[in-house]
Amino acid sequence: MFSGFLRSISRELDEAGAIDGASSLKVFWRIIFPLMRPATASVVVVTALWTWNDFLSPLIIWARRTA
């Protein structure tokens, strides 16, 4: 999900940061990383749901066996 999102970010933003004198790490943290908030939120939601589903199914099966 992140790689597809990063491909959609314009390369000119990277070049503009370099022209302003920022290092590649500073360009990433100051320009690119804040633009990744929607993708990060999507990954967090999908991962949370996936984890919850992996927790809930064994819990239900365990609860039926002990009852």
C-alpha positions in Angstrom: 0.0 0.0 0.0 2.8 2.4 0.8 4.8 1.7 -2.4 1.7 2.5 -4.5 1.1 5.7 -2.6 4.7 6.8 -2.8 4.7 6.3 -6.6 1.8 8.8 -6.8 3.8 11.5 -5.0 5.4 13.9 -7.5 9.1 13.7 -8.0 9.3 17.5 -8.2 8.7 17.7 -4.4 11.9 15.7 -3.9 13.8 17.8 -6.3 12.5 21.1 -4.7 13.7 20.0 -1.3 17.1 19.1 -2.7 17.3 22.5 -4.5 16.6 24.2 -1.1 19.5 22.4 0.4 17.9 19.7 2.4 19.4 16.3 2.6 17.5 13.3 1.4 16.6 12.3 4.9 15.3 15.8 5.7 13.3 15.8 2.5 11.7 12.6 3.5 10.8 13.6 7.1 9.7 17.2 6.3 8.0 16.8 2.9 7.2 13.2 2.0 6.3 11.7 5.4 3.6 14.2 6.2 2.0 13.5 2.8 1.8 9.8 3.8 -0.7 10.4 6.6 -3.7 9.0 4.7 -1.8 5.9 3.6 -0.5 5.4 7.2 -4.1 5.7 8.6 -5.3 3.1 6.1 -2.6 0.7 7.0 -3.3 1.1 10.7 -7.0 0.4 10.2 -6.4 -2.6 8.0 -3.8 -4.0 10.4 -6.0 -3.4 13.5 -9.0 -5.2 11.8 -6.8 -8.1 10.7 -5.3 -8.5 14.2 -8.7 -8.3 15.8 -10.1 -10.9 13.5 -7.2 -13.2 14.2 -7.8 -12.7 18.0 -11.6 -13.1 17.9 -11.9 -16.4 16.0 -9.7 -18.4 18.4 -11.3 -16.8 21.4 -14.8 -17.9 20.2 -13.5 -21.4 19.5 -11.8 -21.6 22.9 -14.9 -20.3 24.7 -17.1 -23.0 23.0 -14.7 -25.7 24.1 -14.6 -24.6 27.7 -18.3 -24.2 28.1 
